[in-house]
């Protein structure tokens, strides 16, 4: 049976990937996760129940531990998703982003290289290291145009700068050492098990609780939304069939302004859980995020034509499934809202810490 290590596998996208690999593809998965505030064991419970998924609680920055672990597990692939991922938190406190996203990726690349160098024949040919990244490394678009794989990097936030650095390391480890690396850059994800600090789950839960729905600036910033299970299928495909040393952009051609997203959530909730007043009345415009990129939009043609991937969900179908999932799973999010993060504003210059 194929064996895959997924770093950050107890987080949002990592766990969608783990559930896909274990439940749909029948693969054995080792989840390597530090279990930060963003991780949740419940996210991988369906995979763990099969007996084909194990969690190793570890920090990817611990290179010696990663080297030992990879040698012991002898995986066919390493899918590297562990990261600090929230832009607003990177503004309030960039240190952990540099540590995990840059040093941690370096540590994983070196540990993987030690293992890969020791392999022979088929096992060496087969081995892959997928570095998972974001479209935010490309910076901001104007009203026209799309991000292509060849778009120059121009990151704006401490988060996107740390991811850009890690992407460069991943490519360098391929060019310099021949490590079989592929890199993916994806647009904004949403879906079940999304930690409620990010826009879509935060708005769903605030709306359910009758709290204000914060919209940054005028709500005109545009993001290109992808349902998380579509991303998980893309990652599995890119890791297995992507060309070495290449980048693949992943996106669903679902551009929406933030205000459109928030209004769509209000409308979906008004249908699925009606109240006497429209949730749109809760929308509150708040001070914009510093350095807020205006527009992201992905051209996923390379992934579609080379590897035959297609997004299955439109924004409307994916959002409806997501809203329904949060309505059905208060057991998942209520403890997080009570004790991990209750929705306070993050990422203003006034609450920056080193
Ligand atoms: P997440 O914050 O939900 O999960 C990250 C996981 O990494 C958590 O489980 C956390 O515990 C773990 N982690 C953090 N530091 C670690 C460390 N030092 N050692 C081991 N584990 C550690 O993030 P996500 O949204 O699932 O994003 C996963 C990856 O996908 C990230 O690399 C992110 O940059 C990338 N990405 C995210 C999006 C998005 O829309 N969320 C879009 C494109 C790319």
Boltz pocket constraint, residues with backbone or C-beta under 6 A from the ligand:
constraints:
  - pocket:
      binder: B
      contacts: [[A, 7], [A, 8], [A, 9], [A, 10], [A, 11], [A, 12], [A, 13], [A, 14], [A, 32], [A, 33], [A, 34], [A, 35], [A, 36], [A, 37], [A, 38], [A, 39], [A, 40], [A, 58], [A, 59], [A, 60], [A, 61], [A, 80], [A, 81], [A, 82], [A, 83], [A, 84], [A, 85], [A, 86], [A, 100], [A, 104], [A, 132], [A, 133], [A, 134], [A, 135], [A, 163], [A, 185], [A, 186], [A, 187], [A, 188], [A, 189], [A, 190], [A, 195]]
      max_distance: 6.0
